[in-house]
């Protein structure tokens, strides 16, 4: 989760690039966005991160199902109409931590953190077994 000061393409690109930098070691390959004008600098996102950007078809939220589900979880903490100027960065970090440590049915009731740890250990193990190391 990240805060944008103003919902324009340059600010959104900066925040997305900043957030993706922490995830690039986890082999992030794609990002699927909606068609909002705030994503107009999508080519710069790819240029800065190497992550390919795709766009969902208009009015097709099911093409971004995981994102829509996460938005619903976030709305449990920050309902529509929330004044984000009254939400601190530490509040956002706390919500993010709660969501990342919340078991999910889609992960066989692992948390997203546990799932990433398993993924990373598997990748690390495969890397050491590889004759290319």
The first five atom37 places (N, CA, C, CB, O) and aatype in JSON, in Angstrom:
{
  "aatype": [20, 20, 20, 20, 20, 20, 20, 20, 20, 20, 20, 20, 20, 20, 20, 20, 20, 20, 20, 20, 20, 20, 20, 20, 20, 20, 20, 20, 20, 20, 20, 20, 20, 20, 20, 20, 20, 20, 20, 20, 20, 20, 20, 20, 20, 20, 20, 20, 20, 20, 20, 20, 20, 20, 20, 20, 20, 20, 20, 20, 20, 20, 20, 20, 20, 20, 20, 20, 20, 20, 20, 20, 20, 20, 20, 20, 20, 20, 20, 20, 20, 20, 20, 20, 20, 20, 20, 20, 20, 20, 20, 20, 20, 20, 20, 20, 20, 20, 20, 20, 20, 20, 20, 20, 20, 20, 20, 20, 20, 20, 20, 20, 20, 20, 20, 20, 20, 20, 20, 20, 20, 20, 20, 20, 20, 20, 20, 20, 20, 20, 20, 20, 20],
  "atom_mask": [
    [1, 1, 1, 1, 1],
    [1, 1, 1, 1, 1],
    [1, 1, 1, 1, 1],
    [1, 1, 1, 1, 1],
    [1, 1, 1, 1, 1],
    [1, 1, 1, 1, 1],
    [1, 1, 1, 1, 1],
    [1, 1, 1, 1, 1],
    [1, 1, 1, 1, 1],
    [1, 1, 1, 1, 1],
    [1, 1, 1, 1, 1],
    [1, 1, 1, 1, 1],
    [1, 1, 1, 1, 1],
    [1, 1, 1, 1, 1],
    [1, 1, 1, 1, 1],
    [1, 1, 1, 1, 1],
    [1, 1, 1, 1, 1],
    [1, 1, 1, 1, 1],
    [1, 1, 1, 1, 1],
    [1, 1, 1, 1, 1],
    [1, 1, 1, 1, 1],
    [1, 1, 1, 1, 1],
    [1, 1, 1, 1, 1],
    [1, 1, 1, 1, 1],
    [1, 1, 1, 1, 1],
    [1, 1, 1, 1, 1],
    [1, 1, 1, 1, 1],
    [1, 1, 1, 1, 1],
    [1, 1, 1, 1, 1],
    [1, 1, 1, 1, 1],
    [1, 1, 1, 1, 1],
    [1, 1, 1, 1, 1],
    [1, 1, 1, 1, 1],
    [1, 1, 1, 1, 1],
    [1, 1, 1, 1, 1],
    [1, 1, 1, 1, 1],
    [1, 1, 1, 1, 1],
    [1, 1, 1, 1, 1],
    [1, 1, 1, 1, 1],
    [1, 1, 1, 1, 1],
    [1, 1, 1, 1, 1],
    [1, 1, 1, 1, 1],
    [1, 1, 1, 1, 1],
    [1, 1, 1, 1, 1],
    [1, 1, 1, 1, 1],
    [1, 1, 1, 1, 1],
    [1, 1, 1, 1, 1],
    [1, 1, 1, 1, 1],
    [1, 1, 1, 1, 1],
    [1, 1, 1, 1, 1],
    [1, 1, 1, 1, 1],
    [1, 1, 1, 1, 1],
    [1, 1, 1, 1, 1],
    [1, 1, 1, 1, 1],
    [1, 1, 1, 1, 1],
    [1, 1, 1, 1, 1],
    [1, 1, 1, 1, 1],
    [1, 1, 1, 1, 1],
    [1, 1, 1, 1, 1],
    [1, 1, 1, 1, 1],
    [1, 1, 1, 1, 1],
    [1, 1, 1, 1, 1],
    [1, 1, 1, 1, 1],
    [1, 1, 1, 1, 1],
    [1, 1, 1, 1, 1],
    [1, 1, 1, 1, 1],
    [1, 1, 1, 1, 1],
    [1, 1, 1, 1, 1],
    [1, 1, 1, 1, 1],
    [1, 1, 1, 1, 1],
    [1, 1, 1, 1, 1],
    [1, 1, 1, 1, 1],
    [1, 1, 1, 1, 1],
    [1, 1, 1, 1, 1],
    [1, 1, 1, 1, 1],
    [1, 1, 1, 1, 1],
    [1, 1, 1, 1, 1],
    [1, 1, 1, 1, 1],
    [1, 1, 1, 1, 1],
    [1, 1, 1, 1, 1],
    [1, 1, 1, 1, 1],
    [1, 1, 1, 1, 1],
    [1, 1, 1, 1, 1],
    [1, 1, 1, 1, 1],
    [1, 1, 1, 1, 1],
    [1, 1, 1, 1, 1],
    [1, 1, 1, 1, 1],
    [1, 1, 1, 1, 1],
    [1, 1, 1, 1, 1],
    [1, 1, 1, 1, 1],
    [1, 1, 1, 1, 1],
    [1, 1, 1, 1, 1],
    [1, 1, 1, 1, 1],
    [1, 1, 1, 1, 1],
    [1, 1, 1, 1, 1],
    [1, 1, 1, 1, 1],
    [1, 1, 1, 1, 1],
    [1, 1, 1, 1, 1],
    [1, 1, 1, 1, 1],
    [1, 1, 1, 1, 1],
    [1, 1, 1, 1, 1],
    [1, 1, 1, 1, 1],
    [1, 1, 1, 1, 1],
    [1, 1, 1, 1, 1],
    [1, 1, 1, 1, 1],
    [1, 1, 1, 1, 1],
    [1, 1, 1, 1, 1],
    [1, 1, 1, 1, 1],
    [1, 1, 1, 1, 1],
    [1, 1, 1, 1, 1],
    [1, 1, 1, 1, 1],
    [1, 1, 1, 1, 1],
    [1, 1, 1, 1, 1],
    [1, 1, 1, 1, 1],
    [1, 1, 1, 1, 1],
    [1, 1, 1, 1, 1],
    [1, 1, 1, 1, 1],
    [1, 1, 1, 1, 1],
    [1, 1, 1, 1, 1],
    [1, 1, 1, 1, 1],
    [1, 1, 1, 1, 1],
    [1, 1, 1, 1, 1],
    [1, 1, 1, 1, 1],
    [1, 1, 1, 1, 1],
    [1, 1, 1, 1, 1],
    [1, 1, 1, 1, 1],
    [1, 1, 1, 1, 1],
    [1, 1, 1, 1, 1],
    [1, 1, 1, 1, 1],
    [1, 1, 1, 1, 1],
    [1, 1, 1, 1, 1],
    [1, 1, 1, 1, 1],
    [1, 1, 1, 1, 1]
  ],
  "atom_positions": [
    [[0.85, -1.17, 0.0], [0.0, 0.0, 0.0], [0.9, 1.23, 0.0], [-0.97, 0.0, 1.22], [1.93, 1.25, 0.66]],
    [[0.5, 2.22, -0.73], [1.27, 3.45, -0.77], [0.38, 4.66, -0.92], [2.27, 3.4, -1.9], [-0.74, 4.58, -1.43]],
    [[0.89, 5.77, -0.47], [0.13, 7.02, -0.52], [0.62, 7.86, -1.7], [0.28, 7.81, 0.83], [1.82, 7.99, -1.94]],
    [[-0.34, 8.43, -2.43], [-0.02, 9.42, -3.46], [-0.54, 10.76, -2.98], [-0.63, 9.03, -4.85], [-1.64, 10.86, -2.45]],
    [[0.27, 11.79, -3.17], [-0.14, 13.13, -2.74], [-1.26, 13.66, -3.6], [1.05, 14.09, -2.77], [-2.19, 14.3, -3.12]],
    [[-1.15, 13.39, -4.88], [-2.17, 13.83, -5.83], [-2.29, 12.73, -6.88], [-1.81, 15.23, -6.49], [-1.29, 12.13, -7.28]],
    [[-3.49, 12.46, -7.33], [-3.75, 11.34, -8.23], [-3.45, 11.72, -9.68], [-5.21, 10.86, -8.1], [-4.35, 11.81, -10.52]],
    [[-2.15, 11.96, -9.94], [-1.75, 12.21, -11.33], [-0.72, 11.15, -11.73], [-1.16, 13.66, -11.49], [-0.15, 10.47, -10.88]],
    [[-0.5, 11.03, -13.03], [0.31, 9.95, -13.57], [1.73, 9.94, -13.01], [0.36, 10.05, -15.07], [2.26, 8.86, -12.72]],
    [[2.34, 11.1, -12.84], [3.72, 11.15, -12.35], [3.81, 10.67, -10.91], [4.28, 12.57, -12.47], [4.69, 9.87, -10.58]],
    [[2.91, 11.14, -10.06], [2.93, 10.71, -8.66], [2.63, 9.22, -8.53], [1.91, 11.52, -7.84], [3.28, 8.52, -7.77]],
    [[1.65, 8.74, -9.28], [1.27, 7.33, -9.22], [2.44, 6.46, -9.7], [0.01, 7.05, -10.07], [2.73, 5.43, -9.1]],
    [[3.1, 6.88, -10.77], [4.26, 6.12, -11.26], [5.35, 6.05, -10.21], [4.81, 6.76, -12.54], [5.92, 4.98, -10.0]],
    [[5.65, 7.16, -9.55], [6.69, 7.19, -8.52], [6.37, 6.22, -7.39], [6.85, 8.6, -7.96], [7.24, 5.47, -6.93]],
    [[5.14, 6.23, -6.94], [4.75, 5.35, -5.84], [4.79, 3.88, -6.28], [3.33, 5.71, -5.32], [5.29, 3.03, -5.54]],
    [[4.29, 3.58, -7.46], [4.31, 2.2, -7.95], [5.75, 1.7, -8.08], [3.59, 2.08, -9.31], [6.06, 0.59, -7.64]],
    [[6.61, 2.5, -8.67], [8.02, 2.1, -8.82], [8.65, 1.87, -7.45], [8.82, 3.17, -9.61], [9.36, 0.89, -7.24]],
    [[8.39, 2.77, -6.52], [8.93, 2.64, -5.18], [8.45, 1.35, -4.5], [8.55, 3.86, -4.33], [9.24, 0.64, -3.88]],
    [[7.16, 1.06, -4.62], [6.61, -0.16, -4.01], [7.15, -1.42, -4.69], [5.09, -0.14, -4.09], [7.44, -2.41, -4.02]],
    [[7.29, -1.38, -6.01], [7.78, -2.56, -6.73], [9.25, -2.86, -6.43], [7.6, -2.36, -8.22], [9.66, -4.02, -6.47]],
    [[10.04, -1.85, -6.13], [11.46, -2.07, -5.86], [11.67, -3.09, -4.76], [12.14, -0.76, -5.48], [12.6, -3.89, -4.83]],
    [[10.8, -3.09, -3.74], [10.92, -4.06, -2.66], [10.54, -5.47, -3.1], [10.05, -3.64, -1.49], [10.96, -6.45, -2.48]],
    [[9.75, -5.58, -4.16], [9.24, -6.88, -4.59], [9.99, -7.48, -5.76], [7.8, -6.74, -4.95], [9.78, -8.65, -6.08]],
    [[10.85, -6.72, -6.4], [11.55, -7.24, -7.58], [12.37, -8.5, -7.29], [12.45, -6.17, -8.14], [12.45, -9.38, -8.15]],
    [[12.99, -8.62, -6.1], [13.71, -9.88, -5.83], [12.8, -11.11, -5.82], [14.42, -9.78, -4.5], [13.29, -12.23, -5.92]],
    [[11.49, -10.9, -5.69], [10.55, -12.02, -5.67], [10.06, -12.39, -7.06], [9.37, -11.68, -4.79], [9.08, -13.12, -7.21]],
    [[10.73, -11.89, -8.07], [10.45, -12.29, -9.45], [9.1, -11.78, -9.94], [10.5, -13.79, -9.56], [8.35, -12.51, -10.58]],
    [[8.78, -10.52, -9.63], [7.56, -9.91, -10.13], [7.72, -9.69, -11.63], [7.25, -8.55, -9.38], [8.71, -9.1, -12.07]],
    [[6.77, -10.16, -12.4], [6.89, -10.07, -13.85], [5.86, -9.17, -14.51], [6.78, -11.42, -14.44], [6.15, -8.53, -15.52]],
    [[4.65, -9.11, -13.94], [3.58, -8.35, -14.58], [2.8, -7.55, -13.55], [2.65, -9.27, -15.35], [2.78, -7.85, -12.36]],
    [[2.15, -6.52, -14.06], [1.27, -5.68, -13.27], [0.06, -5.4, -14.16], [1.98, -4.35, -12.8], [0.22, -4.95, -15.29]],
    [[-1.14, -5.66, -13.65], [-2.35, -5.4, -14.43], [-3.11, -4.24, -13.79], [-3.25, -6.68, -14.52], [-3.45, -4.28, -12.61]],
    [[-3.35, -3.22, -14.59], [-3.97, -1.98, -14.13], [-5.32, -1.78, -14.78], [-3.06, -0.78, -14.41], [-5.66, -2.44, -15.76]],
    [[-6.08, -0.86, -14.21], [-7.31, -0.47, -14.91], [-6.95, 0.67, -15.87], [-8.44, -0.02, -13.9], [-5.77, 0.98, -16.04]],
    [[-7.92, 1.27, -16.49], [-7.66, 2.22, -17.56], [-7.69, 3.68, -17.12], [-8.65, 2.02, -18.65], [-7.94, 4.57, -17.94]],
    [[-7.44, 3.93, -15.85], [-7.45, 5.29, -15.36], [-6.3, 6.12, -15.91], [-7.4, 5.3, -13.86], [-5.23, 5.58, -16.2]],
    [[-6.52, 7.42, -16.07], [-5.48, 8.3, -16.62], [-4.28, 8.41, -15.69], [-6.04, 9.69, -16.89], [-3.21, 8.84, -16.11]],
    [[-4.46, 8.02, -14.4], [-3.33, 8.06, -13.47], [-2.26, 7.02, -13.82], [-3.83, 7.83, -12.06], [-1.17, 7.05, -13.25]],
    [[-2.56, 6.11, -14.73], [-1.58, 5.1, -15.15], [-0.96, 5.42, -16.51], [-2.23, 3.73, -15.2], [-0.39, 4.54, -17.16]],
    [[-1.07, 6.67, -16.94], [-0.58, 7.08, -18.26], [0.94, 6.89, -18.41], [-0.93, 8.54, -18.51], [1.43, 6.75, -19.53]],
    [[1.68, 6.87, -17.3], [3.14, 6.7, -17.38], [3.55, 5.24, -17.19], [3.83, 7.57, -16.34], [4.61, 4.95, -16.65]],
    [[2.69, 4.33, -17.65], [2.94, 2.9, -17.49], [4.23, 2.46, -18.16], [1.78, 2.1, -18.05], [4.9, 1.56, -17.66]],
    [[4.59, 3.09, -19.28], [5.83, 2.7, -19.96], [7.05, 3.0, -19.09], [5.95, 3.44, -21.31], [8.04, 2.27, -19.13]],
    [[6.99, 4.08, -18.31], [8.09, 4.42, -17.41], [8.17, 3.44, -16.23], [7.93, 5.85, -16.89], [9.25, 3.18, -15.71]],
    [[7.03, 2.91, -15.83], [7.04, 1.87, -14.78], [7.83, 0.67, -15.29], [5.58, 1.44, -14.39], [8.7, 0.16, -14.58]],
    [[7.53, 0.22, -16.5], [8.25, -0.9, -17.08], [9.73, -0.57, -17.25], [7.64, -1.3, -18.43], [10.59, -1.39, -16.94]],
    [[10.02, 0.63, -17.74], [11.4, 1.05, -17.96], [12.21, 1.06, -16.66], [11.43, 2.44, -18.6], [13.38, 0.67, -16.64]],
    [[11.58, 1.49, -15.57], [12.27, 1.59, -14.28], [12.35, 0.27, -13.52], [11.58, 2.59, -13.43], [13.23, 0.11, -12.68]],
    [[11.46, -0.67, -13.79], [11.4, -1.89, -12.99], [11.59, -3.18, -13.79], [10.1, -1.96, -12.29], [11.95, -4.21, -13.22]],
    [[11.37, -3.13, -15.1], [11.4, -4.35, -15.9], [10.11, -5.15, -15.81], [12.55, -5.2, -15.47], [10.02, -6.23, -16.39]],
    [[9.12, -4.63, -15.09], [7.84, -5.32, -14.93], [6.92, -4.91, -16.08], [7.18, -4.98, -13.54], [6.68, -3.73, -16.31]],
    [[6.4, -5.91, -16.81], [5.48, -5.63, -17.91], [4.13, -5.19, -17.36], [5.32, -6.87, -18.82], [3.61, -5.79, -16.42]],
    [[3.57, -4.15, -17.96], [2.28, -3.61, -17.52], [1.22, -3.98, -18.55], [2.36, -2.07, -17.33], [1.4, -3.79, -19.75]],
    [[0.1, -4.49, -18.05], [-1.05, -4.82, -18.88], [-2.25, -4.05, -18.36], [-1.32, -6.37, -18.89], [-2.27, -3.61, -17.21]],
    [[-3.24, -3.89, -19.21], [-4.45, -3.2, -18.82], [-5.65, -4.12, -18.97], [-4.65, -1.93, -19.67], [-5.78, -4.84, -19.97]],
    [[-6.52, -4.1, -17.97], [-7.77, -4.85, -18.05], [-8.68, -4.14, -19.05], [-8.45, -4.97, -16.64], [-8.56, -2.94, -19.27]],
    [[-9.58, -4.9, -19.63], [-10.57, -4.29, -20.51], [-11.49, -3.41, -19.67], [-11.39, -5.39, -21.28], [-11.73, -3.69, -18.5]],
    [[-11.99, -2.33, -20.27], [-12.91, -1.45, -19.54], [-14.11, -2.23, -18.99], [-13.4, -0.31, -20.44], [-14.66, -3.11, -19.66]],
    [[-14.5, -1.9, -17.77], [-15.65, -2.5, -17.1], [-15.51, -4.02, -16.94], [-16.92, -2.18, -17.87], [-16.5, -4.75, -17.01]],
    [[-14.28, -4.48, -16.74], [-14.01, -5.91, -16.57], [-13.19, -6.15, -15.31], [-13.28, -6.48, -17.8], [-12.05, -6.61, -15.4]],
    [[-13.75, -5.86, -14.13], [-12.97, -5.98, -12.9], [-12.51, -7.41, -12.61], [-13.78, -5.48, -11.73], [-11.54, -7.6, -11.88]],
    [[-13.18, -8.41, -13.18], [-12.78, -9.8, -12.95], [-11.4, -10.09, -13.55], [-13.83, -10.76, -13.54], [-10.77, -11.08, -13.2]],
    [[-10.94, -9.24, -14.46], [-9.61, -9.43, -15.03], [-8.51, -9.01, -14.05], [-9.49, -8.64, -16.33], [-7.33, -9.26, -14.28]],
    [[-8.92, -8.38, -12.95], [-7.99, -7.99, -11.89], [-8.55, -8.49, -10.56], [-7.77, -6.43, -11.86], [-8.65, -7.74, -9.59]],
    [[-8.91, -9.76, -10.54], [-9.64, -10.33, -9.4], [-8.9, -10.2, -8.08], [-9.93, -11.76, -9.66], [-9.5, -9.82, -7.07]],
    [[-7.61, -10.52, -8.06], [-6.86, -10.44, -6.8], [-6.82, -9.0, -6.29], [-5.42, -10.98, -7.0], [-6.93, -8.76, -5.09]],
    [[-6.68, -8.05, -7.22], [-6.66, -6.64, -6.83], [-8.02, -6.21, -6.28], [-6.28, -5.77, -8.03], [-8.08, -5.51, -5.27]],
    [[-9.09, -6.63, -6.93], [-10.43, -6.26, -6.47], [-10.7, -6.86, -5.09], [-11.5, -6.72, -7.48], [-11.31, -6.21, -4.24]],
    [[-10.24, -8.09, -4.87], [-10.42, -8.73, -3.57], [-9.65, -7.96, -2.5], [-9.95, -10.19, -3.61], [-10.18, -7.7, -1.41]],
    [[-8.41, -7.6, -2.79], [-7.61, -6.84, -1.82], [-8.23, -5.48, -1.54], [-6.16, -6.67, -2.33], [-8.24, -5.04, -0.4]],
    [[-8.76, -4.82, -2.56], [-9.45, -3.55, -2.34], [-10.61, -3.72, -1.36], [-9.96, -2.97, -3.68], [-10.85, -2.86, -0.52]],
    [[-11.33, -4.83, -1.49], [-12.43, -5.1, -0.57], [-11.94, -5.28, 0.86], [-13.19, -6.33, -1.01], [-12.58, -4.82, 1.8]],
    [[-10.8, -5.96, 1.03], [-10.23, -6.14, 2.37], [-9.78, -4.79, 2.94], [-9.04, -7.12, 2.32], [-9.97, -4.52, 4.12]],
    [[-9.17, -3.97, 2.11], [-8.73, -2.64, 2.56], [-9.93, -1.81, 2.99], [-7.94, -1.92, 1.43], [-9.85, -1.07, 3.97]],
    [[-11.04, -1.92, 2.27], [-12.25, -1.16, 2.58], [-12.82, -1.52, 3.95], [-13.31, -1.39, 1.51], [-13.59, -0.74, 4.52]],
    [[-12.45, -2.68, 4.5], [-12.88, -3.02, 5.86], [-12.25, -2.06, 6.87], [-12.51, -4.47, 6.21], [-12.82, -1.8, 7.93]],
    [[-11.08, -1.54, 6.54], [-10.37, -0.61, 7.41], [-10.58, 0.85, 6.99], [-8.88, -0.93, 7.41], [-10.65, 1.75, 7.83]],
    [[-10.69, 1.07, 5.68], [-10.83, 2.41, 5.13], [-12.04, 2.44, 4.2], [-9.54, 2.85, 4.38], [-11.89, 2.29, 2.99]],
    [[-13.23, 2.65, 4.75], [-14.43, 2.63, 3.91], [-14.44, 3.75, 2.87], [-15.67, 2.75, 4.79], [-13.74, 4.75, 3.01]],
    [[-15.25, 3.56, 1.83], [-15.41, 4.62, 0.82], [-15.78, 5.91, 1.53], [-16.49, 4.24, -0.23], [-16.55, 5.91, 2.49]],
    [[-15.23, 7.0, 1.05], [-15.51, 8.3, 1.64], [-14.53, 8.67, 2.74], [-16.89, 8.32, 2.18], [-14.63, 9.76, 3.31]],
    [[-13.58, 7.78, 3.06], [-12.59, 8.09, 4.1], [-11.75, 9.28, 3.67], [-11.68, 6.86, 4.38], [-11.33, 9.37, 2.52]],
    [[-11.51, 10.2, 4.58], [-10.64, 11.35, 4.33], [-9.2, 10.9, 4.58], [-11.02, 12.58, 5.25], [-8.77, 10.78, 5.73]],
    [[-8.47, 10.66, 3.5], [-7.12, 10.12, 3.62], [-6.12, 11.13, 4.19], [-6.64, 9.66, 2.27], [-5.03, 10.74, 4.6]],
    [[-6.49, 12.39, 4.23], [-5.59, 13.37, 4.86], [-5.54, 13.14, 6.37], [-6.06, 14.8, 4.55], [-4.63, 13.63, 7.04]],
    [[-6.52, 12.4, 6.91], [-6.55, 12.12, 8.34], [-5.95, 10.75, 8.67], [-7.98, 12.19, 8.86], [-5.92, 10.34, 9.84]],
    [[-5.49, 10.04, 7.65], [-4.88, 8.72, 7.84], [-3.36, 8.89, 7.77], [-5.39, 7.68, 6.75], [-2.83, 9.39, 6.78]],
    [[-2.68, 8.48, 8.82], [-1.22, 8.64, 8.86], [-0.52, 7.51, 8.11], [-0.72, 8.7, 10.32], [-1.12, 6.47, 7.85]],
    [[0.74, 7.73, 7.77], [1.53, 6.68, 7.14], [1.63, 5.46, 8.05], [2.93, 7.19, 6.78], [1.63, 4.32, 7.58]],
    [[1.72, 5.69, 9.36], [1.8, 4.55, 10.29], [0.48, 3.78, 10.31], [2.15, 5.03, 11.72], [0.48, 2.56, 10.49]],
    [[-0.65, 4.47, 10.13], [-1.94, 3.79, 10.02], [-1.95, 2.88, 8.8], [-3.11, 4.81, 9.94], [-2.39, 1.73, 8.86]],
    [[-1.45, 3.39, 7.69], [-1.39, 2.61, 6.45], [-0.49, 1.4, 6.65], [-0.87, 3.47, 5.27], [-0.85, 0.29, 6.24]],
    [[0.66, 1.58, 7.26], [1.58, 0.46, 7.51], [0.95, -0.58, 8.42], [2.89, 0.97, 8.13], [1.15, -1.78, 8.22]],
    [[0.17, -0.14, 9.41], [-0.49, -1.07, 10.32], [-1.54, -1.9, 9.58], [-1.14, -0.31, 11.48], [-1.65, -3.11, 9.79]],
    [[-2.32, -1.25, 8.72], [-3.32, -1.97, 7.93], [-2.64, -2.96, 7.0], [-4.19, -0.97, 7.12], [-3.07, -4.1, 6.87]],
    [[-1.57, -2.52, 6.35], [-0.82, -3.4, 5.45], [-0.3, -4.63, 6.21], [0.36, -2.64, 4.81], [-0.41, -5.75, 5.71]],
    [[0.25, -4.44, 7.41], [0.76, -5.55, 8.21], [-0.37, -6.51, 8.58], [1.46, -5.02, 9.49], [-0.2, -7.73, 8.52]],
    [[-1.52, -5.96, 8.98], [-2.66, -6.82, 9.33], [-3.1, -7.66, 8.13], [-3.85, -5.96, 9.83], [-3.36, -8.86, 8.27]],
    [[-3.17, -7.04, 6.96], [-3.6, -7.78, 5.77], [-2.56, -8.81, 5.34], [-3.87, -6.81, 4.62], [-2.93, -9.9, 4.89]],
    [[-1.29, -8.5, 5.46], [-0.24, -9.44, 5.07], [-0.09, -10.6, 6.04], [1.08, -8.72, 4.94], [0.52, -11.61, 5.72]],
    [[-0.65, -10.45, 7.24], [-0.58, -11.51, 8.25], [-1.94, -12.16, 8.49], [-0.03, -10.96, 9.56], [-2.14, -12.85, 9.49]],
    [[-2.87, -11.93, 7.58], [-4.22, -12.48, 7.68], [-4.32, -13.74, 6.81], [-5.29, -11.43, 7.24], [-4.05, -13.68, 5.61]],
    [[-4.69, -14.87, 7.41], [-4.81, -16.11, 6.61], [-5.83, -15.94, 5.48], [-5.21, -17.3, 7.51], [-6.85, -15.26, 5.64]],
    [[-5.53, -16.56, 4.35], [-6.41, -16.47, 3.18], [-6.78, -17.87, 2.69], [-5.74, -15.67, 2.05], [-5.93, -18.75, 2.58]],
    [[-8.03, -18.04, 2.41], [-8.52, -19.31, 1.89], [-7.77, -19.69, 0.61], [-10.04, -19.25, 1.63], [-7.42, -20.85, 0.4]],
    [[-7.53, -18.7, -0.25], [-6.88, -18.97, -1.54], [-5.47, -19.52, -1.38], [-6.84, -17.71, -2.38], [-4.93, -20.12, -2.3]],
    [[-4.87, -19.3, -0.21], [-3.52, -19.8, 0.09], [-3.56, -20.98, 1.06], [-2.64, -18.69, 0.67], [-2.6, -21.22, 1.79]],
    [[-4.67, -21.7, 1.07], [-4.85, -22.83, 1.98], [-4.67, -22.38, 3.43], [-3.86, -23.96, 1.65], [-4.11, -23.1, 4.26]],
    [[-5.14, -21.19, 3.71], [-5.12, -20.55, 5.02], [-3.72, -20.17, 5.51], [-5.76, -21.44, 6.02], [-3.52, -19.94, 6.7]],
    [[-2.76, -20.12, 4.6], [-1.49, -19.46, 4.9], [-1.75, -17.96, 4.83], [-0.33, -19.9, 3.9], [-2.74, -17.51, 4.25]],
    [[-0.86, -17.19, 5.43], [-0.92, -15.74, 5.26], [-0.1, -15.38, 4.02], [-0.37, -14.99, 6.54], [0.72, -16.19, 3.58]],
    [[-0.31, -14.2, 3.45], [0.54, -13.8, 2.32], [2.03, -13.82, 2.69], [0.14, -12.41, 1.84], [2.87, -14.17, 1.85]],
    [[2.36, -13.43, 3.91], [3.77, -13.45, 4.34], [4.3, -14.88, 4.33], [3.92, -12.83, 5.75], [5.39, -15.14, 3.83]],
    [[3.53, -15.81, 4.9], [3.97, -17.22, 4.9], [4.13, -17.75, 3.49], [2.97, -18.1, 5.68], [5.08, -18.48, 3.2]],
    [[3.22, -17.38, 2.6], [3.29, -17.85, 1.22], [4.54, -17.32, 0.53], [2.03, -17.43, 0.45], [5.2, -18.05, -0.21]],
    [[4.86, -16.05, 0.75], [6.07, -15.47, 0.15], [7.33, -16.13, 0.72], [6.13, -13.95, 0.38], [8.28, -16.37, -0.02]],
    [[7.34, -16.41, 2.02], [8.49, -17.08, 2.61], [8.69, -18.46, 2.0], [8.32, -17.2, 4.14], [9.82, -18.84, 1.69]],
    [[7.6, -19.21, 1.81], [7.7, -20.53, 1.18], [8.21, -20.4, -0.25], [6.33, -21.24, 1.19], [9.06, -21.17, -0.69]],
    [[7.68, -19.42, -0.98], [8.11, -19.2, -2.36], [9.59, -18.88, -2.42], [7.3, -18.06, -2.99], [10.31, -19.42, -3.26]],
    [[10.05, -18.01, -1.53], [11.45, -17.61, -1.55], [12.37, -18.76, -1.16], [11.67, -16.43, -0.61], [13.44, -18.91, -1.74]],
    [[11.97, -19.55, -0.19], [12.79, -20.71, 0.2], [12.87, -21.71, -0.94], [12.22, -21.38, 1.45], [13.93, -22.29, -1.19]],
    [[11.76, -21.93, -1.64], [11.76, -22.83, -2.79], [12.68, -22.3, -3.88], [10.34, -23.01, -3.33], [13.47, -23.06, -4.44]],
    [[12.57, -21.0, -4.18], [13.45, -20.4, -5.22], [14.91, -20.51, -4.81], [13.07, -18.92, -5.46], [15.76, -20.83, -5.64]],
    [[15.21, -20.24, -3.53], [16.58, -20.3, -3.04], [17.11, -21.72, -3.15], [16.66, -19.79, -1.59], [18.24, -21.93, -3.57]],
    [[16.29, -22.7, -2.77], [16.68, -24.1, -2.85], [16.97, -24.5, -4.29], [15.59, -25.0, -2.25], [17.98, -25.14, -4.57]],
    [[16.08, -24.11, -5.2], [16.28, -24.43, -6.62], [17.53, -23.76, -7.16], [15.06, -24.01, -7.44], [18.24, -24.34, -7.98]],
    [[17.81, -22.54, -6.71], [18.98, -21.82, -7.17], [20.26, -22.55, -6.76], [18.99, -20.39, -6.62], [21.2, -22.63, -7.55]],
    [[20.29, -23.09, -5.54], [21.48, -23.79, -5.07], [21.65, -25.16, -5.74], [21.41, -23.97, -3.55], [22.77, -25.64, -5.9]],
    [[20.55, -25.77, -6.14], [20.63, -27.05, -6.82], [21.01, -26.91, -8.29], [19.32, -27.78, -6.71], [21.46, -27.87, -8.91]],
    [[20.83, -25.75, -8.83], [21.06, -25.51, -10.24], [22.54, -25.58, -10.57], [20.49, -24.17, -10.65], [23.39, -25.14, -9.8]],
    [[22.84, -26.14, -11.72], [24.24, -26.21, -12.16], [24.72, -24.85, -12.67], [24.41, -27.26, -13.26], [25.91, -24.68, -12.96]],
    [[23.8, -23.88, -12.77], [24.17, -22.56, -13.25], [24.68, -21.66, -12.14], [23.0, -21.91, -13.92], [25.2, -20.58, -12.42]],
    [[24.55, -22.08, -10.86], [24.99, -21.24, -9.73], [26.5, -21.23, -9.61], [24.36, -21.72, -8.42], [27.05, -20.58, -8.72]]
  ]
}
